[in-house]
Amino acid sequence: MTWIVGTVFIASVIFTGLVRNHALKSAHLAYPVERSSHAVPTPIGGGLSIVLAFLGATYLLIYRQQLPLEYFLALGVGGALVAIVSYLDDRSALPVRHRILVHFIAAGCALYLLGGFPPIPFGYAQLDLGWFGYAVGGLFLVWLVNLYNFMDGIDGIAGGEAMTVAASASVIAMGVVEEPTAIQTSILLLQFVLAAASLGFLLWNWPPAKIFMGDVGSCFVGFILGVLALLNSVVDLLPIWSWSILLALFLVDATVTLLRRFFRGERWYESHCCHAYQHAARRWGSHKKVTLGVILLNIFWLLPLAWMAAIFPATGFAITLLAMAPLVILAIWLGAGDQEAKK
């Protein structure tokens, strides 16, 4: 496992550099606009290195017969669909309805291949959503795809989130599962691959960013994290509550922002720069401080609570509320959903 993860990291660093050089030569740049958080034209599409590294690992595992076909299709094919439509959108903006349609197709296929939305630990019972789980799971995956794209708005934040969430999930699972099965080990490997690929990209994206992730990376990572969260429940690695906690910063910021804009009657579906993290970056005049803050909160606040939810899944819902409550307060205090940052 170690050599694969190390190879992925090195390959991600090298390939991100190659993508940057190509983007500079072809003028594939993100130019500053009113809602941007950057001030100079910057190469885009660096997330392609994460896509290729992760898909390459899934193909290696299926070739070595270490990953069931249905899991390979859910991750590899579903992820590829999201990455392709996002790559095309990076190159030439596609209609929103076309992108969302592909997101739902990928989500529906993944859920079908995983056998639907897995039962949720609730108290000492398992809540089985049945066919309704397809609707819940579809919305969950599509929202993760899009919120991850929304949250990729300052240097380092999306790469830092992917790295810490994937690595934290793996570390927790290794601590609570005494003797992982072959399939569980394969899923752990894929999570470490995602973390390593994200770290390799992050070296280029760290503030001040030399290249941006682009929709091809952010949408893909959001989809993969969602499928991995469901797959962990299917193979008895981590409960969905642990993943919800690890993803809480992005879930809370994006959801609070959308809801506040929606209830004020604003065009919540249009691009904006009203997220809590964007207000924080403007307030403190630094992308680095905000990105570091996200990483530290993930490690020192969310990781321990996600670990508790893994050890005591019957209390997972309560622990998730505990984890998210202060983040909701923080998001509102920072002005999530407001046009102007609070003083």
SEPA-608461 format. One line per field, with one value per residue (C-alpha): residue number from 1; residue in three letters; z, y, x. Coordinates in steps of 0.02 Angstrom, whole numbers, plus 32768, in hexadecimal, padded with zeros to 4 digits. Layout:
# residues N
num = (NUM:...)
residu = (ALA:...)
pz = (Z:...)
py = (Y:...)
px = (X:...)
# end
This chain:
# residues 343
num = (1:2:3:4:5:6:7:8:9:10:11:12:13:14:15:16:17:18:19:20:21:22:23:24:25:26:27:28:29:30:31:32:33:34:35:36:37:38:39:40:41:42:43:44:45:46:47:48:49:50:51:52:53:54:55:56:57:58:59:60:61:62:63:64:65:66:67:68:69:70:71:72:73:74:75:76:77:78:79:80:81:82:83:84:85:86:87:88:89:90:91:92:93:94:95:96:97:98:99:100:101:102:103:104:105:106:107:108:109:110:111:112:113:114:115:116:117:118:119:120:121:122:123:124:125:126:127:128:129:130:131:132:133:134:135:136:137:138:139:140:141:142:143:144:145:146:147:148:149:150:151:152:153:154:155:156:157:158:159:160:161:162:163:164:165:166:167:168:169:170:171:172:173:174:175:176:177:178:179:180:181:182:183:184:185:186:187:188:189:190:191:192:193:194:195:196:197:198:199:200:201:202:203:204:205:206:207:208:209:210:211:212:213:214:215:216:217:218:219:220:221:222:223:224:225:226:227:228:229:230:231:232:233:234:235:236:237:238:239:240:241:242:243:244:245:246:247:248:249:250:251:252:253:254:255:256:257:258:259:260:261:262:263:264:265:266:267:268:269:270:271:272:273:274:275:276:277:278:279:280:281:282:283:284:285:286:287:288:289:290:291:292:293:294:295:296:297:298:299:300:301:302:303:304:305:306:307:308:309:310:311:312:313:314:315:316:317:318:319:320:321:322:323:324:325:326:327:328:329:330:331:332:333:334:335:336:337:338:339:340:341:342:343)
residu = (MET:THR:TRP:ILE:VAL:GLY:THR:VAL:PHE:ILE:ALA:SER:VAL:ILE:PHE:THR:GLY:LEU:VAL:ARG:ASN:HIS:ALA:LEU:LYS:SER:ALA:HIS:LEU:ALA:TYR:PRO:VAL:GLU:ARG:SER:SER:HIS:ALA:VAL:PRO:THR:PRO:ILE:GLY:GLY:GLY:LEU:SER:ILE:VAL:LEU:ALA:PHE:LEU:GLY:ALA:THR:TYR:LEU:LEU:ILE:TYR:ARG:GLN:GLN:LEU:PRO:LEU:GLU:TYR:PHE:LEU:ALA:LEU:GLY:VAL:GLY:GLY:ALA:LEU:VAL:ALA:ILE:VAL:SER:TYR:LEU:ASP:ASP:ARG:SER:ALA:LEU:PRO:VAL:ARG:HIS:ARG:ILE:LEU:VAL:HIS:PHE:ILE:ALA:ALA:GLY:CYS:ALA:LEU:TYR:LEU:LEU:GLY:GLY:PHE:PRO:PRO:ILE:PRO:PHE:GLY:TYR:ALA:GLN:LEU:ASP:LEU:GLY:TRP:PHE:GLY:TYR:ALA:VAL:GLY:GLY:LEU:PHE:LEU:VAL:TRP:LEU:VAL:ASN:LEU:TYR:ASN:PHE:MET:ASP:GLY:ILE:ASP:GLY:ILE:ALA:GLY:GLY:GLU:ALA:MET:THR:VAL:ALA:ALA:SER:ALA:SER:VAL:ILE:ALA:MET:GLY:VAL:VAL:GLU:GLU:PRO:THR:ALA:ILE:GLN:THR:SER:ILE:LEU:LEU:LEU:GLN:PHE:VAL:LEU:ALA:ALA:ALA:SER:LEU:GLY:PHE:LEU:LEU:TRP:ASN:TRP:PRO:PRO:ALA:LYS:ILE:PHE:MET:GLY:ASP:VAL:GLY:SER:CYS:PHE:VAL:GLY:PHE:ILE:LEU:GLY:VAL:LEU:ALA:LEU:LEU:ASN:SER:VAL:VAL:ASP:LEU:LEU:PRO:ILE:TRP:SER:TRP:SER:ILE:LEU:LEU:ALA:LEU:PHE:LEU:VAL:ASP:ALA:THR:VAL:THR:LEU:LEU:ARG:ARG:PHE:PHE:ARG:GLY:GLU:ARG:TRP:TYR:GLU:SER:HIS:CYS:CYS:HIS:ALA:TYR:GLN:HIS:ALA:ALA:ARG:ARG:TRP:GLY:SER:HIS:LYS:LYS:VAL:THR:LEU:GLY:VAL:ILE:LEU:LEU:ASN:ILE:PHE:TRP:LEU:LEU:PRO:LEU:ALA:TRP:MET:ALA:ALA:ILE:PHE:PRO:ALA:THR:GLY:PHE:ALA:ILE:THR:LEU:LEU:ALA:MET:ALA:PRO:LEU:VAL:ILE:LEU:ALA:ILE:TRP:LEU:GLY:ALA:GLY:ASP:GLN:GLU:ALA:LYS:LYS)
pz = (8000:8030:7F89:7F2B:7F97:7F87:7ECB:7EBF:7F22:7EB3:7E14:7E4F:7E6F:7DC4:7D62:7DB4:7D7C:7CCB:7CC9:7D06:7C7B:7BF8:7C40:7C37:7B82:7B4D:7BB4:7C14:7CA5:7D27:7D15:7DAB:7DAA:7E2B:7E8D:7E86:7F1C:7EB2:7E65:7DD4:7D44:7D80:7D25:7D40:7D35:7DB3:7DFF:7D67:7DC0:7E4E:7DD1:7D74:7E12:7E63:7DC6:7DA5:7E53:7E39:7D92:7DE3:7E6C:7DF2:7D85:7E1E:7E4F:7EF5:7EDB:7EB0:7E04:7E49:7EBA:7E2B:7DBC:7E45:7E66:7DC0:7D41:7DA8:7DD3:7D1D:7CE4:7D61:7D33:7C77:7C7F:7CF9:7C88:7BF7:7C66:7C93:7BDA:7BA1:7C1D:7C0C:7C38:7CEF:7CC4:7C5E:7CEA:7D6F:7D01:7CF3:7DB0:7DD2:7D54:7DA7:7E54:7E21:7DD5:7E70:7EE4:7E7A:7E78:7F35:7F53:7F83:8017:80A3:814A:81C3:827A:82DF:8397:83A7:8306:824F:81EB:813F:80C5:8041:7F97:7FE4:8002:7F48:7F4F:7FEF:7FAC:7F02:7F53:7FCB:7F41:7ECA:7F57:7F87:7ED2:7EC6:7F75:7F60:7EC3:7F21:7FAD:7F36:7F3B:7F92:7F85:7FD5:8024:7FB3:7FAC:8068:808A:8018:8063:8119:8104:80A1:8112:81B1:8178:8157:81FC:825E:8201:8220:82D8:82EE:8275:82C2:822E:818A:8102:8055:8014:80A9:808C:7FD6:8009:8087:7FFE:7F8D:8019:8036:7F7A:7F79:800B:7FB7:7F0F:7F66:7FC4:7F23:7ED5:7F74:7F65:7EC8:7F09:7FB3:7FC9:7F5F:7EE3:7E45:7DFC:7E26:7E36:7DBC:7DB1:7D6E:7E18:7E92:7E4C:7E3D:7EF0:7F33:7ED9:7F10:7FC6:7FC3:7F75:7FEE:807F:8044:8019:80C8:810F:8091:80BE:817A:8186:81C7:81E4:817D:8219:821F:816B:8188:8218:81B4:8127:81A0:8178:80BF:80DE:815C:80FE:8057:80A0:8115:8087:800E:808C:80C3:800E:7FE3:8073:8049:7F9B:7F45:7EAB:7F12:7E78:7E2D:7E4D:7EE2:7F63:8001:8055:8106:80D1:804C:80CC:8142:80BA:8098:8151:817A:80D3:80C0:8067:80C8:8173:8140:80EC:8183:81F3:818F:8199:8254:8278:8214:8278:8328:832E:82AC:82A9:8363:8358:82BB:8319:83A7:832A:82E4:8391:83CB:832B:8390:83C6:831A:82F8:839E:8383:82D4:831B:839C:8314:82A1:831F:833E:8284:825D:82DC:8292:81E0:8210:8274:81DE:8170:8109:8087:80A2:8013:8083:810E:81BF:821D)
py = (8000:807B:8078:8098:812E:8173:815D:81B4:8249:825D:8245:82C7:8347:832B:8323:83BF:841B:83DA:8411:84BC:84CE:8499:8511:85A1:8579:8565:85FB:858B:8605:863E:86FA:8763:879E:87F8:875B:8715:8703:870E:87A8:8766:86ED:863D:8596:8522:8466:8426:83B3:8344:82F9:82BF:8276:8211:81D5:8198:8148:80F7:80A8:8065:801A:7FCA:7F7C:7F36:7EF2:7E9B:7E5E:7EBB:7F21:7EDC:7F0F:7F6E:7FD9:7FFB:8033:80A1:80FA:80ED:8101:8176:81E0:81E2:8221:82B0:82D9:82DB:834F:83BF:83C3:83F9:847D:84C0:84D0:8517:853B:84B9:84D9:84B4:8438:83CF:83C6:839F:8317:82C0:82D3:827D:81F3:81D2:81D7:8163:80E5:80E7:80CD:803E:7FEA:7FFE:7FB6:805B:80CD:8061:8051:80E0:80BD:811A:80F3:8037:8019:801E:8096:804A:80CC:804B:8094:8142:8130:8146:81F4:821F:81D6:822B:82D5:82B2:8289:8314:8393:835A:836D:841D:845B:8422:848A:851F:850C:850D:85C9:85F3:85AD:8504:84EA:845F:8400:8411:83D3:833B:830E:831B:82CA:8234:821B:8231:81B3:8134:8152:8140:80A1:8054:807B:8030:7F9C:7F1B:7EA5:7EF8:7E85:7E88:7EF9:7F6E:7F79:7FA9:8033:8073:8074:80DB:8159:816A:817D:820C:825E:8249:828B:8320:8345:833F:83BC:8425:8447:84AB:84F1:852C:85E9:8643:85C1:859D:853B:8520:847B:84A5:8451:83B3:839C:83E6:838F:82EA:82F3:831D:8287:820F:8245:8228:817B:814C:8184:810F:8084:808A:8060:7FD4:7F7E:7FA6:801E:80C1:80F5:8182:81F0:81EF:8229:82AF:82F1:82EF:834F:83C3:8463:845C:8419:84A2:8536:8509:84DA:8570:85E4:8599:8598:864C:8688:861F:865F:8713:86F8:870B:86AC:8627:85C0:864A:865B:86C7:86E5:86DC:863F:864C:861B:86A5:8727:86E6:86F5:87A9:87D5:8792:87BD:870E:866C:8611:8638:85F9:855B:8535:8553:84D5:8452:846D:8465:83C4:8376:83B5:83C9:835A:82C5:829B:82A9:823E:81BE:81C0:81A7:8110:80C3:80EC:80E8:80E3:8197:81CD:8243:829F:82AC:82F0:8378:839F:83AD:841C:8491:8502:8501:8542:85CD:85F4:85F8:8672:86DE:86E9:871C:867F:86B2:876D:87DC:883E:87F8:8823:889B)
px = (8000:8089:80E2:8040:8014:80C5:80C3:801B:805C:80F6:808F:8011:8099:80E7:8046:7FFF:809C:8084:7FCE:8004:8083:8003:7F82:7FFD:802B:7F75:7F38:7EC0:7EB5:7E38:7E2A:7DF5:7D40:7CD7:7CAE:7D60:7DD2:7E71:7EC0:7F2A:7F05:7F2D:7F3C:7EA8:7E8B:7F0B:7E88:7E9F:7F35:7EC2:7E48:7ECB:7F23:7E83:7E3C:7EE4:7EE0:7E2F:7E63:7EFC:7E91:7E11:7E9F:7EE8:7E39:7E43:7DA5:7CF7:7CB9:7C22:7C91:7D07:7C77:7C2B:7CD0:7D2C:7CA2:7C34:7CCC:7D04:7C59:7C5E:7D13:7CF0:7C5A:7CB9:7D52:7CE4:7C94:7D41:7D69:7CC3:7C37:7BAD:7AF6:7AD5:7A4A:7AC3:7B42:7AC0:7A74:7B1E:7B37:7A91:7AB7:7B5F:7B0F:7A81:7AF9:7B67:7AD3:7A91:7B3B:7B4C:7AA0:7A4E:7A6A:7AB4:7A56:7A7B:7AA7:7A24:7A26:7A34:79D3:7A01:7995:7977:7934:7908:78DD:78D2:798C:79AB:7960:79BF:7A61:7A4F:7A36:7AC5:7B41:7B0B:7B0F:7BBF:7BF9:7BB7:7BDF:7C92:7C99:7C4E:7CCC:7D62:7D71:7E15:7EC5:7EE0:7E36:7DF2:7E96:7EAF:7DFE:7E11:7EB9:7E82:7DD7:7E18:7EAF:7E48:7DC7:7E50:7EA9:7E06:7DD6:7E81:7E6D:7DBF:7DC4:7E3A:7E50:7E1A:7DDB:7E28:7D9D:7DAB:7E66:7E47:7DD0:7E50:7ED3:7E62:7E45:7F00:7F17:7E98:7EF4:7F9F:7F62:7F12:7FB2:8017:7F9F:7F9D:8057:802E:7F89:7FC9:7FB5:7FE4:7FA3:8005:7F73:7EBB:7E61:7DD6:7D2B:7D7D:7DD0:7D53:7CB8:7D16:7D57:7CAA:7C5F:7CE8:7CDF:7C23:7C31:7CBD:7C4E:7BC3:7C3D:7C87:7BDC:7BC4:7C68:7C5D:7CF0:7CA8:7BF3:7BA8:7BAA:7C68:7C71:7BED:7C56:7CF8:7CA2:7C47:7CA6:7C7A:7BCB:7BA1:7BEC:7B9D:7AF3:7AE3:7B16:7A97:7A08:7A23:7A27:798F:7923:7953:790E:79B7:79ED:7A45:7A71:7ADE:7B98:7BC7:7C4F:7BE5:7C27:7C68:7D18:7D18:7CE2:7D6A:7DEF:7DBD:7DAF:7E5C:7EAA:7EF1:7EC5:7F4C:7F02:7E57:7E99:7F06:7E6F:7E08:7E92:7EAB:7DEF:7DE5:7E73:7E56:7D98:7D46:7DBD:7DAA:7CEC:7CE8:7D4F:7CD0:7C43:7CA0:7CB7:7C06:7B9C:7AFB:7B1F:7B5E:7ACD:7AE4:7BA1:7B83:7B13:7B99:7C1C:7BB4:7B60:7BF8:7C20:7B71:7B8A:7C36:7BF1:7B66:7BDF:7C53:7BC0:7B9B:7B1B:7B31:7B66:7BDA:7C47:7C14:7C85)
# end
